[in-house]
């Protein structure tokens, strides 16, 4: 089976070099030596001011919301992974859904501003598939209405917008280093901010609020990254540029060979991209589902990602008015399919996928 993603791993020899250090020091977690090395190298690679690696991307979002003391309503997108929405709910806030742009697939700033009320405390926007949001417009809206802005940047490892890290926008950006991502630490994630004061608070929040052995100053949680995750991160950081280059070659092959008469692609604004996903949009849900099945019958697992919308989850919101106001997101969600893309994917397999997809249209026209 060819899956939509395949985890990149270092050689056992490479990973064991770091494991020997862990066995020698017996320092497994709590700001270990490898964690500190990883944090510094990550900061330099991503060109950010403050970065805090954590145990997973979902906790990164929850801690971000907690750190900003958010209450009431948070405006977000329904075209995202479940964790974006559930993190808001876990922190006792209410997700309010804005529609998306039909070509970027990102949250639409015009609809965001329409949804702002006296209860709004923040915008939680997503750089969908690593494609930068309309950050300038969103920042203006946040400033105008005196609200915070968090970017769910789970997919944006190494992505730049106007030749600077997209992570430098907003009050906080969060990353995911899950095993399926372009860059991973098995599980893991990170929180990025430009504020030293906020960074100091974040460090407390991810470690139970412990200031010293005899002082706990706020109600924190355990979101620390351990040494084994940091070791994997250090290994993968050494090879990330080569892996992104290979992904780019696959991405551009899809882009050039798939039939543009029947398929549309995401409009990407990044000046430096990571090619984490290969999303393609079809003209209808029926065609999307038919091609999904044909690929599956050929042992190729594409993914309807993101489908369904998070505002359709029964536990999220039963208000039909809110659902109906994200009509573009619904249309995109019903038509989207992410094709397999990973650094070790062979071009013969890519050619096979392209052939199956393109040949399907003679039966669907």
Buried (B, 14 or more C-beta within 10 A) or exposed (E): EBBBBBBBBBEEEBBEBBBEBBEEEEBEBEEBEBBEBBBEBBBEBBEBBBBBBBBBBBBBBBBBBBBBEBBBBBBBBBBBBEBBBBBBBBBEBBBBBBBBBBBBBBBBBEBBBEBBEEEBBBBBBBBBBBBBBBBEBBBEBBEEEEBBBBBBBBBBBBBBBEEEBBBBBBBBBBBBBBBEBBBBBBBBBBBBBBBEEBBEBBBBBBBBBBBEEEEBEEEBBEBBBBBBBBBBBBBBBEBBEEBBEBBBEBBEBBEEBBEEEBBBBBEBBBEEBBBBBBBBBBBEBEBBBBBBEBBEEEEBEBBBBBBEBBBBBEEBBEEEEBBEBBEBBBBBBBBBBBBBBBBEBEEEEBEBBBEBBBEBBEEEE
